[in-house]
Amino acid sequence: MKVKLEYIWLDGYEPTQNMRSKTKVEEHENFQGTLEEIGNWSFDGSSTRQATGDSSDCMLKPVAIYPDPARDNGWLVMCEVMNADGTPHPSNARATIEDEEDDFWFGFEQEYFIMDAETELPLGFPRGGFPGPQGQYYCSVGGRFTKGRDLVEEHADLCIAAGINFEGINQEVASGQWEFQLFAKGAKKAGDELWVARYLLDRLTESYGYYIEYHPKPIKGDWNGSGMHANFSNTLLRTCGSKETYMAVCEAFRPVRQDHIDVYGAHNEQRLTGLHETASIHEFSYGVSDRGASIRIPLMTVNKGWKGYLEDRRPASNANPYKVAARIIKTVKSVEAHTVV
């Protein structure tokens, strides 16, 4: 049987990396869809800002594989980019994650706008004007306020069929704005699944005449921006049962506020204004059930006796989940080293 392996990787564009992919067709006697059955591949890094023309080969190292429900005998292969000598390429943020035991669990809430490729406007936005003010679109039903449901439902089905731990969808506050949620035990796995889910969404738009806008504030004015809220926990947060420990973890984020902002997505200052359910990019705050804070302490965590997770609401919709997870893990681990539960 011949199988189609879609190798997916992140390019070297800055400040926002793009997904790239190409197909390798291989013949296998009884392919089971495991990493052990496939090998590394290479690509022209001079075409993706990852190498120069006189030494252009970069290596693709498969790190996760999923069935591709849209192709016969197809598989989606998420890859890390490696240098020719086998070391991680500078653009390889996955390699910077320090979570070898998968102690950190992440749930990402990916917001985005569905854009009409012809008008280059979000669905529901007329040329030269605006739809009705936001408010009616959030979790709406019916053709007057709900735009793009066919695409969103098909994307959800594809993700579930691919084996991604897909947890939900909803229309967001602005017209044409949607969100999906994923959860994984292990920071690298969470990042892999979000990138593959993004890939499936972007590829699907090719059949609709749409494209996905991940810019955190594509529509200026009194419209919500798009984020990629990061819900996170580790053994400490899941088991401590201590308000004091939670306060120490939250406070650890304060002195490294800028370090987090630096990897939370380009143009995020346009979204983090202190309005539209955001905290100001220039300040740091946290609070129980506070969606206007930098970090929200879920009421569920408090009700369970301070055992649960935290939500960092600052990452932008165009943020790299590998970079977000790596920075959060570093900050939380700095507390663990000095906290006795």
N, C-alpha and C positions, 0 to 999 in steps of 0.2 A: 504494500500500500504506500502511495506517495502522500506525504503530509506537508501542509503549508505552515511554516513557522514564521510568524511575524515578529521580528526582532525590533523592540522599541527601546529608544534611549533618549536622553536629554542632551541638547546641543550646548554650545559654548557661548550663546548670545547673552549679553548683559544689558540691563539688570535682570531681565526676565528670560529664562530658558524656554525653549520650545521643544515639543516632542518631535522626534523623527522616527521613521520606521521603514523597513524593507523586508521583503519576503524571501525566505530560503526554502526551496522545495527539496525534500529528502525522501528517499525510499527506505521504509522500515518494514520488517516482517510482521511485527506485532507491537505497534507503538502504544505505550501506556501513558504518555504525557508526563514524563518525569524529567527533571533536570539532568539526571545521569545519562539519559539517552541522547542528549544533544550537546554540541560543543560550542566553543567560542567562535566568533566571527570577526570580521574587520569592516571598516568603512573609511571613506575619504574624509578625514578630519579637516582638510583644508577648505572643504565646502560647508563646514558647520562651525567655523571659528574655534576649532580645537586642535589644529595643527597647521604647519606650513607646507607649501607645495613640494618642497624638496625632501620632506620627511612626513608624508601625509597619513600613513596608516595609524588608526586608533583601533583598539580592540574592544569587542563587545563580550562581556561576561554575563551569561544568563544567571539571574538570581531568583526568578519566580516564573511559573508557567501556568497558564489558564486555558481551558478550551475556548475557542472562538466560535460562539453560536451563530455568527453570521456567515461563516465559510464552511464548506464541506471539507472535512479532514483538516480543519484549521486550528492553530494554537497561537496564543498571544504570549510572547516571551519578553518579560521586562528585564532590562540589562543595565549593568554598571559599565561606564566607560573607563577603560584602563589604558595606560601607556604601553608602548611596545615591550617594555621591560617587565610588565606585569604589575606595576604599582598603580594606585588609583590616579586617574587624571585629575587636575585641579578643579574641573567642573563636576566631579563626582562627589556630591554632597552625601549620598547614602553611606559612603565609606567613613564619614565622620561621626556617625551615630554610635554612641557607647551604650549599647543595650544588648549585650551578647546573650544574656539569659532571658530575654523577652519579659523582663520584669515590668516594663512600662507598657501600659495599655492606652491606646489613642482612639478617640472618636472624632472624626473630622466632619464638619458641616460645610459643604461646598455650595456657596451661592454663585450665581452667574446670570447673565442676561442672554436671552435668545434674540439674535439680531437677524433681520430680514436682509439677505445679501444684496437685494436690489436697492432698497432705500437706505441701507446701513443704519437703520433705526431699530430700537427694540420692538418686538411684536406689540401691536396696539398703539404705537406712536404714529400719527399721521405726518405726512410731509409738511414742513413749515409750521408745525404746531405741537400741541401736547394733548394727551388724553385727559380724562377727568383726574383730579388730584388723587394722590395715593391714599390708601386707607381701605378702599373697597376690593383691592386685588388680593390682599393677603388671605391665603387659604380659601379663595373664592371658588364658586362653582357656577357654570353657565357661560354661554358665549359672549355675554356683554363684558365681563371682566377677566375671564380666564383665557389666556392665549398660549398656545404651544403644547397643550396636554398630550396630543398624539406622540410628539417627539419624546416628551418626558416619560410617558408610560412605556414606550418601546425601549428607551434607554434603561429603565429599571429592569425590564424583562431580560435584556441582554446581560446586564451585570449579574443578575441572579443566576442566569443560565451559565455564566462563566465561572461561577463558584465564588464570586466576591461576596463578602459579608455585608450586603447592602441592607440598610436599616430603615430607609424611609425617603419620602419626597414631599414637598409642599411648594405651592406658589408663594412667592415672597411679596414684599410690600409694594413694589413698583410693578407696573404693567410689563409683562414679558420677563419678569425676574423669577427665578426658581431656585430651589435648593435640594440637594440630596445629602444623605448622611451615611457614613460608613463607620465600622468599628473593627478593630483588630487587637489581639493580644500580641504585643511586640511592635516596636516603633518602625522597624524596617518593613514589616509586613503591612502595617497601616499605610506607609508611604507608597509601597508597591501597588496596593489595591486602589489607592486614590489616583495614582497616575494611570493605571489601566482603565479605571472608570472614566477619567477624563478623555483618554484615547478613544474609548467606545463612543462617548458623547460627541467628540469632535468629528469622528469618522461618520457617524450617523447623520450629521447635518448635511453631508454631501448629497444625500438623497432628498432633502427637503428644500434646498435653496436658502438655507439659513447658515449662520456661523455663531460660535459661542464667544461672548465677550467676557473676559476674566478681569478686565480693568476694574479697580476697586471703586471708581466713580465715573462711569461712562456718561451719565446724564447729570449735568451740573444743575444747581439750584435745589429746590425743596423736594429732592428725591433721595431715597436711601441708596447708599453704596452697597457693594458686595464684599463679604468677608469669607474667611475660611476658619470659623471658630474651632479651636483645638481643645477638646475635652481630654484630660489626661489624669492618670493615676499610676501609682506604683504600690508596692507592698506597704510602704510607710503610710501613704494616704488611705489605703484600703483598710488598714487594720489598727491605726494608732488610737482612735477613740479619744483624741485630745484636741480641744480647741486651740490650746497653746501651740501645738505642733503645726496646725493649719495656719495660724497667724505667722509663725516663723517661716514657713514655706512661702507664704504670700509676700512677706517683707523681704525675702531674699531676692525677689524680682525687682524691688525698687532701685537698688544701686546699679543694676545692669539693665535698666529700662532701655537705654539707647542701643545696647548690644542686641536686644531682642528686636527692636524696631528695624535695625539694620538688615535683618534677615526675614522680616515679616511681609515683604512685598513692595515693589516699586509703586510710587505715587500714592502711598497709603495716607500721606498727609492730607490729601483731598477728601478722604473718607473719615479719618479720625479727627473730627472737629469738636467733639463734645455734644453734637446734635445727632439725631437719627439713630438713637440707640448705640452710641459710641462714646468712649472716653476721649479726651483730648490727647493727641499724640505727644504733647509736651508735658503731660502729667502722668502719674501712676496712682491707681486706686484699686480697691477691692471691697467687696461687700456681699452679704448674703442676699441672693435673689436679685442682684442689682445688674441689669442689662446696660446700664450706663457707666459701668466700672470697667477698668482694664481687665480685671479677673473677677469672674462671678463665682461665688461659693454657692453651689446649688442647695436649695432648701432640703432636697432629699438627703444630701450629705449630712446636714445638721440634724435632721430628724432620725437618722440612723446612728446618732451618737458620735458624730464627727468621724465617720468612716465612709469613704467614697472617692469622689474625684473633684477636680477643679476645671473651670472653663476659662481659657485665655481667649478673650474676644477680639484681640487686636490683629491677628494675622489677616492679611488681605486675601481676596479671592484668587489673586495671581501668585500667591506665595508658594514656595517649594516646600511640600510637607516634610521632606527629609531635613531641610535646614531648620524648619520650625521645631521638629521633634528633637533634633540634636541640641538646639539651644535650650529648650525647656528641660531636657534631661540634665544638662550641665548645671543649670541653676538649682534644680531640685536636689541633685546629688551633693551640691555644696552645703545644703542644710543637713542632709543625712549624716555627713561627716562630723557635725557638731551637735546633733540632737540626740538626746536619750529619751526614748519613749517609755 
